Amino acid sequence: MVSTREKVNNLHPLLRWLLYILLLILVLLIILQLFLSFFADDYAANRIKEQVRSSSDTYSIDFDDLDLNIFNGSASISNLRITADTTAFSDSSASPGMMFSGTIGKVDIAGISILSTAWGDELKASSITITGPEITAVRNPHTVQPDSGRGFVSVDSTIYASLPPRYSVLEVDEFSIRDGQARLLTSSDTTSSLHRLDLQLQNIRIDSASAKSGRFFPTDDLSLQAQDFRIKLADSLNIIAFQNLSVSSENQNFSLDSLEVIPRYGKLQFAWRHGTRIDRIDLTIPKIKAEQIDFAQLIDSAKFHAGYIEINKARLEDYMNRGVPGGPPDIKTLPFVRFKNMQQPIKIDSLKIHDSYISYSEYHSKAPRAGIVTFEKLNGTFHDISNYPEDKAKGLTTTLDVRSQVMGTGPLEVHFEFPMDTQNAFHKIKGKLGSMPMMDFNSMSRYVAKVYINKGLLNSLEFEMTLNRDKSNGTVIMNYKNLKFSVVDIQSQKQDGLKENIITFLGNNLLIKKNNTPETGMQAGKISFERDKTKSIFNYWWKSLLSGIKDSAKK
């Protein structure tokens, strides 16, 4: 049998020398890897730490282990610790607005292209994985003027500017964050927190073209899972929270579970904390689902477009405490105008609301409780929601069709129109309320208007109104019979004073029609209401409708 040595000796001299060279290179690589494992890892680790220290007066890093492997082009760092010196905070313009510290369980980089990294101008890796980061951001307690020369433009431009001068391209096939946690501290108070983040980005390429492109994120191929998020809003009165967020560019969707706007103070204390009258909004949405999202457009131009959004079992409670005196007026922009003027472009082809609940409550200081009107079992559909400049320019109108039960008993159908080219908050509302006992309105009227309805049946109520930022106009046709009411003292809720007795008598006998039906000569009411700009849109709509109801019932 021919030995291996004899086989090699029988090879063509050129092939034999080529084999020797390859073996020599392999031996040298093995020796180099052994050298790296025993000596170069520590050297590289010390160089990295020293580089951070020399390049920053405020940050330092430390870690337990650095492992380099030139054969497969990989590197890993274990137990990375980032420390920030917050004494750098000051009220000078050069002071950072925010600093970061924390730990990272492990950083893994795989598939590094040795040739392009060592001799070329490209940094390439097949994957970068960050496992178990726990990062704390500390906000500067001083007011710092932003430096326009160093402002954030986009992720691409920021990363590209940070690359060493010799490299013009960064490519990463997959970037992942696993089991991340974060919080934001403001004056030692946790103002926001995120308890779990899993993020995966695919096909990242950053170069001079992408840095100048204006896109705000380095890829539109992403998936994200986030859990247990909370943030205290700047007004210090409310918290926004959700339990789960899931985003998938592959499936073009996102879902959000248990979204909440949580007031930090009770119904009566809330406005006192603010210092003037303000709506207290308590909102819970168990599930939001969005489909047909154009992620490519979102990444490239920051324009959000979803084909369909669905909201299930939302509950919104608006509470106004009228018992808070004084303070500067808090002028409210109507919500659809605020949306129209947003800088963030948003377009939603249709948005559906299922089995939801809305209430508006108003409290007067002498009343034993707040008056309330409710809209239950609410189902609605928005069409053509958009604040895109091109849609506003061509006169797009957003519409909303709603069905609900007023006070849980009266079937209500309403159609809204919100022209997006309006300059004065102009919008239209048209609706019809079906049969219901008029006594059901006592939960609002007795505590706000001092009117207790003893009996009466509403057969139907139809209305049309146009509204703008200042006032409303329209018509109400209210068909009712056998109306009888009492004027009560708002504090005792009884008709026990001379004044209340006189007004009750005059109202029932001389001022208000007992019946308003076709048989008794039904009359229409005129809607005319001057908007209180310190109150919510629900108050505006309700008081506008109430003005027409009162006019319709007059003799």
C-alpha positions as CSV (number, residue, x, y, z in Angstrom):
1,M,0.0,0.0,0.0
2,V,1.3,3.4,-1.0
3,S,1.9,5.6,2.1
4,T,0.6,9.2,2.3
5,R,4.1,10.5,2.2
6,E,4.7,8.6,-1.1
7,K,1.4,10.0,-2.5
8,V,2.5,13.5,-1.7
9,N,6.0,12.9,-3.2
10,N,4.4,11.6,-6.4
11,L,2.4,14.8,-6.9
12,H,3.5,17.4,-9.5
13,P,6.0,19.7,-7.8
14,L,3.8,22.8,-8.2
15,L,0.8,21.0,-6.5
16,R,3.1,19.7,-3.8
17,W,4.4,23.1,-3.0
18,L,0.9,24.6,-3.0
19,L,-0.2,21.9,-0.5
20,Y,2.8,22.7,1.7
21,I,1.9,26.4,1.6
22,L,-1.7,25.7,2.6
23,L,-0.6,23.5,5.5
24,L,1.8,26.1,6.6
25,I,-0.9,28.8,6.6
26,L,-3.2,26.5,8.5
27,V,-0.5,25.8,11.2
28,L,0.2,29.6,11.4
29,L,-3.6,30.3,11.8
30,I,-3.7,27.7,14.6
31,I,-0.7,29.2,16.3
32,L,-2.3,32.7,15.9
33,Q,-5.6,31.5,17.3
34,L,-3.8,30.0,20.3
35,F,-1.9,33.2,20.8
36,L,-5.2,35.2,20.6
37,S,-6.8,32.9,23.1
38,F,-4.0,33.2,25.6
39,F,-2.7,36.7,25.1
40,A,-4.6,38.8,22.5
41,D,-8.0,38.5,24.1
42,D,-6.7,40.3,27.2
43,Y,-4.8,42.8,25.1
44,A,-7.9,43.6,23.0
45,A,-10.1,43.9,26.1
46,N,-7.7,46.4,27.7
47,R,-7.5,48.3,24.5
48,I,-11.3,48.6,24.2
49,K,-11.7,49.8,27.8
50,E,-8.8,52.3,27.4
51,Q,-10.3,53.5,24.1
52,V,-13.7,54.3,25.8
53,R,-11.9,56.0,28.7
54,S,-9.8,58.2,26.4
55,S,-12.6,59.1,24.1
56,S,-15.1,60.1,26.9
57,D,-14.8,61.9,30.2
58,T,-18.2,60.7,31.3
59,Y,-18.4,57.0,30.4
60,S,-16.4,54.0,31.3
61,I,-16.9,50.3,30.6
62,D,-15.8,47.0,32.1
63,F,-16.5,43.4,31.3
64,D,-15.5,39.9,32.6
65,D,-14.4,38.3,29.4
66,L,-13.6,38.9,25.7
67,D,-13.4,35.9,23.4
68,L,-12.1,36.3,19.8
69,N,-12.1,33.6,17.1
70,I,-10.5,34.4,13.8
71,F,-11.4,31.0,12.2
72,N,-15.2,31.8,12.2
73,G,-14.9,35.5,12.5
74,S,-16.6,35.8,15.9
75,A,-16.3,37.8,19.1
76,S,-18.2,37.8,22.4
77,I,-18.2,40.0,25.5
78,S,-19.6,38.8,28.8
79,N,-21.1,40.8,31.6
80,L,-20.5,44.3,30.1
81,R,-21.0,47.1,32.5
82,I,-21.5,50.7,31.4
83,T,-20.9,53.5,34.0
84,A,-21.8,57.2,33.5
85,D,-20.5,60.0,35.6
86,T,-23.6,62.2,36.2
87,T,-21.5,65.0,37.7
88,A,-21.2,66.1,34.0
89,F,-24.7,67.3,34.3
90,S,-24.9,71.1,34.6
91,D,-26.9,74.0,33.3
92,S,-24.4,74.8,30.6
93,S,-25.2,74.4,26.9
94,A,-22.4,71.8,26.6
95,S,-24.0,69.5,29.2
96,P,-25.6,66.3,27.9
97,G,-29.4,66.1,28.1
98,M,-29.3,62.4,29.0
99,M,-26.8,59.8,30.1
100,F,-26.9,56.0,30.1
101,S,-25.6,53.3,32.4
102,G,-26.4,49.6,33.0
103,T,-25.3,46.1,32.2
104,I,-25.5,43.7,29.3
105,G,-25.3,40.0,29.9
106,K,-23.6,39.1,26.6
107,V,-22.7,40.6,23.3
108,D,-22.1,38.1,20.4
109,I,-20.8,39.0,17.0
110,A,-20.6,36.3,14.4
111,G,-19.6,36.0,10.8
112,I,-17.2,38.9,10.7
113,S,-15.6,39.2,7.2
114,I,-11.9,39.1,8.1
115,L,-10.6,40.2,4.7
116,S,-13.0,43.2,4.2
117,T,-12.4,44.3,7.8
118,A,-8.6,44.0,7.7
119,W,-7.9,45.2,4.2
120,G,-11.1,46.6,2.8
121,D,-13.3,49.6,3.6
122,E,-16.4,47.5,4.7
123,L,-17.4,46.3,8.1
124,K,-19.5,43.1,7.7
125,A,-21.0,40.6,10.1
126,S,-23.7,38.0,9.8
127,S,-25.2,38.6,13.2
128,I,-24.9,40.8,16.3
129,T,-26.9,39.6,19.4
130,I,-27.3,41.6,22.6
131,T,-28.6,39.4,25.4
132,G,-30.1,40.7,28.7
133,P,-29.4,44.4,28.6
134,E,-30.6,46.4,31.6
135,I,-30.2,50.1,30.7
136,T,-31.0,53.1,32.8
137,A,-31.3,56.6,31.2
138,V,-30.9,59.5,33.5
139,R,-32.3,62.8,32.4
140,N,-30.4,66.0,33.1
141,P,-32.2,67.8,36.0
142,H,-31.1,71.1,34.5
143,T,-32.8,72.8,31.5
144,V,-30.3,72.4,28.7
145,Q,-30.6,74.2,25.4
146,P,-30.3,71.8,22.5
147,D,-27.3,72.1,20.3
148,S,-28.5,72.2,16.7
149,G,-25.1,71.2,15.4
150,R,-25.1,67.9,17.2
151,G,-28.8,67.0,16.9
152,F,-30.1,63.6,16.0
153,V,-31.1,63.2,12.4
154,S,-31.5,59.5,11.8
155,V,-30.2,56.2,13.0
156,D,-28.3,55.8,9.7
157,S,-26.6,59.1,9.8
158,T,-25.7,58.7,13.5
159,I,-24.1,55.3,13.0
160,Y,-22.4,56.3,9.8
161,A,-20.8,59.3,11.5
162,S,-19.5,57.0,14.3
163,L,-17.7,54.6,11.9
164,P,-13.9,54.8,11.8
165,P,-12.8,56.9,8.9
166,R,-11.4,54.0,6.9
167,Y,-14.8,52.3,6.7
168,S,-17.5,53.5,4.3
169,V,-20.0,50.6,4.7
170,L,-21.6,48.7,7.6
171,E,-23.5,45.5,6.8
172,V,-25.2,43.3,9.4
173,D,-27.4,40.4,8.2
174,E,-29.2,40.2,11.6
175,F,-29.2,42.4,14.7
176,S,-31.1,41.1,17.8
177,I,-31.8,42.3,21.3
178,R,-33.1,39.6,23.6
179,D,-34.8,40.1,27.0
180,G,-34.0,43.8,27.3
181,Q,-35.1,46.0,30.1
182,A,-34.9,49.8,30.3
183,R,-36.0,52.7,32.5
184,L,-35.8,56.5,32.5
185,L,-35.0,58.4,35.6
186,T,-35.9,62.1,36.1
187,S,-34.7,63.6,39.5
188,S,-34.4,60.0,40.9
189,D,-38.0,59.3,39.9
190,T,-38.7,56.4,37.4
191,T,-40.7,58.2,34.7
192,S,-40.8,55.3,32.3
193,S,-40.0,51.6,32.2
194,L,-39.9,48.7,29.9
195,H,-39.6,45.2,31.4
196,R,-39.0,43.1,28.4
197,L,-37.9,43.9,24.8
198,D,-37.1,41.4,22.0
199,L,-36.1,43.1,18.8
200,Q,-34.9,41.6,15.5
201,L,-33.6,43.6,12.5
202,Q,-32.6,42.0,9.2
203,N,-30.6,43.1,6.2
204,I,-29.0,46.3,7.6
205,R,-26.8,48.3,5.3
206,I,-25.5,51.7,6.2
207,D,-23.4,53.8,3.8
208,S,-23.1,57.4,2.7
209,A,-26.2,57.1,0.5
210,S,-28.4,55.7,3.3
211,A,-27.0,58.4,5.7
212,K,-28.2,61.1,3.4
213,S,-31.5,59.4,2.4
214,G,-33.6,60.8,5.2
215,R,-34.9,57.5,6.3
216,F,-35.0,57.4,10.1
217,F,-34.3,53.6,10.6
218,P,-31.7,51.4,9.0
219,T,-34.1,48.6,7.8
220,D,-37.8,47.9,7.2
221,D,-37.3,44.2,7.9
222,L,-38.0,44.0,11.6
223,S,-40.0,42.2,14.3
224,L,-40.5,43.5,17.9
225,Q,-42.0,42.2,21.1
226,A,-42.3,44.5,24.1
227,Q,-43.9,44.0,27.5
228,D,-45.0,46.0,30.5
229,F,-44.3,49.5,29.4
230,R,-45.2,52.5,31.6
231,I,-44.5,56.2,31.1
232,K,-45.5,59.2,33.2
233,L,-46.6,62.0,30.9
234,A,-45.0,65.5,31.1
235,D,-48.1,66.9,32.7
236,S,-47.3,64.6,35.7
237,L,-51.0,63.8,36.0
238,N,-51.3,60.7,33.8
239,I,-49.5,57.5,33.0
240,I,-49.6,55.6,29.7
241,A,-49.1,51.9,29.9
242,F,-49.5,48.7,27.9
243,Q,-48.8,45.0,28.6
244,N,-47.8,43.6,25.2
245,L,-46.8,45.1,21.9
246,S,-46.0,42.9,18.9
247,V,-44.8,44.3,15.5
248,S,-44.0,42.3,12.4
249,S,-43.0,43.8,9.1
250,E,-43.2,40.4,7.4
251,N,-46.9,40.2,8.3
252,Q,-47.4,43.9,7.9
253,N,-49.2,44.3,11.3
254,F,-48.9,45.2,14.9
255,S,-51.1,44.4,18.0
256,L,-51.2,46.1,21.3
257,D,-52.8,44.6,24.5
258,S,-54.1,46.5,27.5
259,L,-53.4,50.1,26.5
260,E,-54.3,52.4,29.3
261,V,-54.3,56.1,30.1
262,I,-54.2,56.1,33.9
263,P,-54.9,59.2,35.9
264,R,-52.5,59.4,38.9
265,Y,-55.1,61.2,41.1
266,G,-58.8,60.6,42.0
267,K,-61.7,62.3,40.3
268,L,-62.0,65.2,42.7
269,Q,-58.2,65.7,43.4
270,F,-57.2,65.6,39.7
271,A,-58.2,69.1,38.8
272,W,-56.9,70.5,42.1
273,R,-53.5,69.0,41.3
274,H,-53.6,70.7,37.9
275,G,-54.7,74.0,39.4
276,T,-57.6,74.7,37.1
277,R,-60.5,72.9,35.5
278,I,-59.4,70.1,33.3
279,D,-60.9,66.9,31.9
280,R,-59.8,63.8,33.6
281,I,-59.5,61.0,31.0
282,D,-59.5,57.4,32.1
283,L,-59.0,55.1,29.1
284,T,-58.7,51.3,28.7
285,I,-58.4,49.4,25.4
286,P,-57.9,45.7,25.9
287,K,-56.9,45.1,22.3
288,I,-55.8,47.1,19.3
289,K,-54.9,45.4,16.0
290,A,-53.5,47.0,12.8
291,E,-53.2,45.3,9.5
292,Q,-51.7,46.2,6.0
293,I,-49.0,48.6,7.4
294,D,-46.6,50.0,4.8
295,F,-43.4,49.6,6.8
296,A,-41.2,50.5,3.8
297,Q,-42.9,53.9,3.5
298,L,-42.8,54.4,7.3
299,I,-39.0,53.8,7.4
300,D,-38.2,55.8,4.3
301,S,-40.4,58.9,4.9
302,A,-41.8,58.5,8.4
303,K,-45.3,58.4,6.9
304,F,-47.6,55.8,8.7
305,H,-50.2,54.1,6.6
306,A,-52.4,51.3,7.8
307,G,-55.2,49.7,5.8
308,Y,-57.2,48.6,8.8
309,I,-57.2,49.1,12.6
310,E,-59.6,47.4,15.0
311,I,-60.3,48.4,18.6
312,N,-62.2,46.1,20.9
313,K,-64.1,46.8,24.2
314,A,-62.6,50.3,24.7
315,R,-63.7,52.2,27.8
316,L,-63.3,56.0,28.0
317,E,-64.5,58.0,31.0
318,D,-64.3,61.8,30.8
319,Y,-64.7,63.6,34.1
320,M,-64.9,67.4,34.5
321,N,-64.7,68.9,38.0
322,R,-66.4,72.2,37.8
323,G,-65.8,72.8,41.5
324,V,-62.2,74.0,40.9
325,P,-62.1,77.9,40.9
326,G,-59.6,80.3,39.4
327,G,-56.5,79.6,37.4
328,P,-55.6,80.5,33.8
329,P,-58.0,79.0,31.2
330,D,-56.8,75.8,29.6
331,I,-57.9,76.3,26.0
332,K,-58.5,73.0,24.2
333,T,-58.0,72.4,20.5
334,L,-60.7,70.0,19.2
335,P,-59.2,66.5,18.8
336,F,-59.6,66.2,15.0
337,V,-58.0,69.6,14.5
338,R,-55.1,68.5,16.7
339,F,-54.8,65.4,14.5
340,K,-55.0,67.5,11.3
341,N,-52.2,69.7,12.4
342,M,-49.9,66.9,13.7
343,Q,-46.3,66.9,12.2
344,Q,-46.4,63.1,12.1
345,P,-48.2,62.0,8.8
346,I,-50.8,59.3,9.6
347,K,-53.3,57.6,7.2
348,I,-55.7,54.9,8.1
349,D,-58.1,53.6,5.5
350,S,-60.6,52.3,8.0
351,L,-60.8,52.0,11.8
352,K,-63.5,49.9,13.5
353,I,-64.5,50.2,17.2
354,H,-66.4,47.2,18.7
355,D,-68.5,46.9,21.9
356,S,-67.1,50.0,23.6
357,Y,-68.2,52.5,26.2
358,I,-68.0,56.3,26.6
359,S,-69.2,58.4,29.5
360,Y,-69.1,62.2,30.1
361,S,-69.4,63.3,33.8
362,E,-69.6,66.9,35.1
363,Y,-69.3,67.7,38.8
364,H,-70.5,70.9,40.5
365,S,-69.2,71.6,43.9
366,K,-72.5,71.8,45.7
367,A,-74.0,68.6,44.1
368,P,-73.8,65.3,46.0
369,R,-72.3,63.6,42.9
370,A,-71.4,64.2,39.3
371,G,-74.0,64.2,36.5
372,I,-73.2,61.6,33.8
373,V,-74.4,60.7,30.3
374,T,-73.3,57.3,28.9
375,F,-73.0,55.7,25.5
376,E,-72.9,51.9,25.9
377,K,-72.5,49.0,23.5
378,L,-70.8,51.4,21.1
379,N,-69.8,50.3,17.6
380,G,-68.4,52.6,15.1
381,T,-66.4,52.8,11.8
382,F,-64.1,55.6,10.7
383,H,-63.3,55.9,7.0
384,D,-60.5,57.9,5.3
385,I,-58.5,59.1,8.4
386,S,-55.6,61.1,7.0
387,N,-53.5,64.2,7.7
388,Y,-51.3,63.7,4.7
389,P,-50.7,67.1,3.1
390,E,-51.9,65.9,-0.3
391,D,-55.1,64.5,1.2
392,K,-55.8,67.7,3.0
393,A,-55.1,69.7,-0.1
394,K,-57.7,67.8,-2.1
395,G,-60.4,68.2,0.5
396,L,-60.5,64.7,2.0
397,T,-63.4,64.3,4.6
398,T,-63.0,61.8,7.4
399,T,-66.3,60.1,8.3
400,L,-67.5,58.2,11.4
401,D,-70.7,56.2,11.7
402,V,-71.6,55.1,15.3
403,R,-74.3,53.0,16.9
404,S,-74.8,52.9,20.6
405,Q,-77.3,52.9,23.5
406,V,-77.7,56.2,25.4
407,M,-77.9,55.5,29.1
408,G,-78.0,51.9,28.2
409,T,-81.5,52.1,26.8
410,G,-81.9,54.6,23.9
411,P,-80.8,53.3,20.5
412,L,-78.6,56.0,18.9
413,E,-77.3,56.3,15.3
414,V,-74.9,59.2,14.5
415,H,-73.0,60.2,11.3
416,F,-70.0,62.6,11.7
417,E,-68.1,64.4,8.9
418,F,-64.7,66.0,9.6
419,P,-63.3,67.9,6.5
420,M,-59.5,67.8,6.7
421,D,-59.2,71.1,4.8
422,T,-61.1,73.1,7.4
423,Q,-59.6,76.3,8.7
424,N,-62.0,76.9,11.6
425,A,-62.7,73.3,12.9
426,F,-65.9,73.0,10.9
427,H,-67.6,69.6,11.1
428,K,-71.1,68.1,10.8
429,I,-73.1,65.8,12.9
430,K,-76.4,64.1,12.0
431,G,-78.2,61.6,14.2
432,K,-81.3,59.8,15.5
433,L,-82.2,58.6,19.0
434,G,-85.0,56.0,19.3
435,S,-87.6,55.5,22.0
436,M,-86.5,55.6,25.7
437,P,-87.9,56.7,29.1
438,M,-87.0,60.4,29.6
439,M,-86.3,59.7,33.3
440,D,-83.1,58.0,32.2
441,F,-81.6,61.5,31.7
442,N,-81.9,62.2,35.4
443,S,-78.4,60.9,36.0
444,M,-77.2,64.1,34.2
445,S,-80.0,66.7,34.4
446,R,-80.6,66.6,38.2
447,Y,-77.0,67.1,39.1
448,V,-76.1,69.6,36.4
449,A,-79.3,71.4,35.3
450,K,-81.2,71.0,38.6
451,V,-84.1,69.3,36.7
452,Y,-85.6,66.0,37.8
453,I,-87.8,64.3,35.2
454,N,-90.7,62.7,37.0
455,K,-92.2,61.0,33.9
456,G,-92.2,61.2,30.1
457,L,-91.6,59.0,27.1
458,L,-89.2,60.0,24.3
459,N,-90.6,58.5,21.0
460,S,-87.7,59.8,18.8
461,L,-85.2,62.6,18.5
462,E,-83.6,63.6,15.2
463,F,-80.9,66.3,14.9
464,E,-78.6,67.9,12.5
465,M,-75.9,70.4,13.4
466,T,-72.8,72.2,12.0
467,L,-70.1,73.2,14.4
468,N,-66.8,75.1,14.3
469,R,-64.2,76.2,16.8
470,D,-66.6,78.9,18.3
471,K,-70.3,77.9,18.0
472,S,-72.8,75.4,16.8
473,N,-76.0,75.7,14.8
474,G,-78.7,73.2,13.8
475,T,-82.1,71.7,14.4
476,V,-83.7,69.2,16.7
477,I,-87.0,67.4,16.2
478,M,-88.0,65.8,19.5
479,N,-91.1,63.6,19.6
480,Y,-92.2,63.0,23.3
481,K,-95.3,62.8,25.5
482,N,-96.4,63.1,29.1
483,L,-93.4,65.1,30.3
484,K,-93.4,66.2,33.9
485,F,-90.5,67.5,35.8
486,S,-89.4,69.1,39.1
487,V,-86.8,71.8,39.7
488,V,-84.6,70.7,42.6
489,D,-82.0,72.2,44.8
490,I,-78.6,71.0,43.5
491,Q,-77.3,70.3,47.0
492,S,-80.3,68.6,48.6
493,Q,-81.7,67.2,45.4
494,K,-85.2,68.0,46.7
495,Q,-88.0,70.3,45.6
496,D,-88.4,71.9,49.0
497,G,-87.8,75.6,48.5
498,L,-90.2,78.4,47.4
499,K,-88.0,79.2,44.4
500,E,-88.0,75.6,43.2
501,N,-91.7,75.2,43.7
502,I,-92.5,78.3,41.7
503,I,-90.2,77.4,38.8
504,T,-91.5,73.9,38.8
505,F,-95.2,75.1,38.6
506,L,-94.4,77.7,35.9
507,G,-92.3,75.2,33.9
508,N,-94.9,72.4,33.9
509,N,-97.9,74.7,33.2
510,L,-96.7,77.7,31.3
511,L,-93.2,77.3,29.9
512,I,-92.6,73.7,28.8
513,K,-94.8,71.6,26.5
514,K,-96.1,68.4,28.1
515,N,-96.5,66.7,24.7
516,N,-94.6,67.4,21.5
517,T,-96.1,65.0,18.9
518,P,-97.5,65.3,15.4
519,E,-101.0,65.1,17.0
520,T,-100.3,68.0,19.4
521,G,-98.5,70.2,16.9
522,M,-94.9,69.1,17.1
523,Q,-92.3,71.9,16.8
524,A,-88.6,71.8,16.0
525,G,-85.9,73.2,18.2
526,K,-83.0,75.4,17.3
527,I,-79.5,74.4,18.1
528,S,-77.3,77.4,19.1
529,F,-74.5,77.1,21.5
530,E,-71.3,79.1,22.2
531,R,-68.5,76.7,22.8
532,D,-66.7,76.7,26.1
533,K,-63.1,76.3,24.8
534,T,-61.9,75.0,28.2
535,K,-64.1,71.9,28.0
536,S,-63.9,68.7,26.0
537,I,-65.4,67.9,22.7
538,F,-68.0,65.7,24.4
539,N,-69.2,68.7,26.4
540,Y,-69.4,70.7,23.2
541,W,-71.5,68.1,21.4
542,W,-73.7,67.4,24.4
543,K,-74.4,71.1,25.3
544,S,-75.1,71.9,21.6
545,L,-77.7,69.1,21.4
546,L,-79.2,70.2,24.8
547,S,-79.7,73.7,23.5
548,G,-81.9,72.3,20.7
549,I,-83.8,70.0,23.1
550,K,-84.6,72.9,25.4
551,D,-85.8,75.0,22.5
552,S,-87.9,72.2,21.1
553,A,-89.7,71.7,24.4
554,K,-90.6,75.4,24.9
555,K,-94.2,76.5,24.6
